[in-house]
Amino acid sequence: MIKEKKLRKSITAIHDLLIKIKIMTVNNSSYLEIYNLIDDLEYLPQLITDKEDRTDLFDQSLKKLCKKYNFLDVIHKYEKPI
């Protein structure tokens, strides 16, 4: 699970990453690059639904993913104070 105060931002971050995938397909990114991004992304919803608090792990995983694919705008939006 994700702490309640970060839940909405977590879902929004996943949504933003899905939009990035759509843009990648339009820009003819390689299938392997898109596959790898989806493979990395699929872990995040599991952290949200886990019975244990996975907020810190979600934060770390999101940062790592955003840095790997250069989606720094997503992480900046996620980290922005409410």
N, C-alpha and C positions, 0 to 999 in steps of 0.2 A: 504494500500500500504506500501511498504518498501522503505526506502530511496535508491536511485539508487546505492550509493556506497556499500550497503549491499545486494543488490538483488541477485547477483551471489552467494555470500556466503550462503544466505538463502536457495536458491534452492539446493546448494551442501549439506547443512546440512540435508535437507529433503531426498535427495538421499542417503546420508550416513546412515540415520536411516532406510531407506527401505532395505539397504544391511544388517543392523543389524537384521532386521526381518527375512530375508532369512536365515541368520546364525542360528537364534533361531530355525527355523523350522527344519533345518538339525540336530541341537543338541537336538531335541525332547523336547524343552521347552513346558511348559503346554499351552494348548489352551487359558486358561484364561489370562495368562501372555501376550501372543501374542495379544490377543484381547484387553486387556487394553492398551498396547503400541500403537496399531493402533488407538484406540479410542482417546488417547492423541495426537497422531500425526496428525490426520485429521483436527485439529484446525489450524495448522500452515499455510497451503495453503490459508485458508480463510483470514488470516491476510495479506498475500501478495497481495491478489486481492481486499481488501477493499478500498473504495474510500478515506477514511481518513488515515493519517499517523499512522501506527501501528508498527513502527520499535521498539520502546521501549517495547511494549507488546510482540512482536515476540521474542525479546532478552530474556525477563523474562520467557516466556513460554518454549523456547528452553532450557534454563538453568535448569528450574525446571524438565522438562522431562528427560534431560540427567543425572541429579543427581538422580532422582527417579529410573532409570534403570541402573545406573552406566556406562553410555556412555560418560565418561569424555573426551575421545579422540575426540569425535564429537564437543563438546563445545570448547575445546582448539583449534581445527582447525578453528572453526567459529570465535573465538576471535582473532586469530593470525593476526597481521597487514599485509596488502597487500604488 
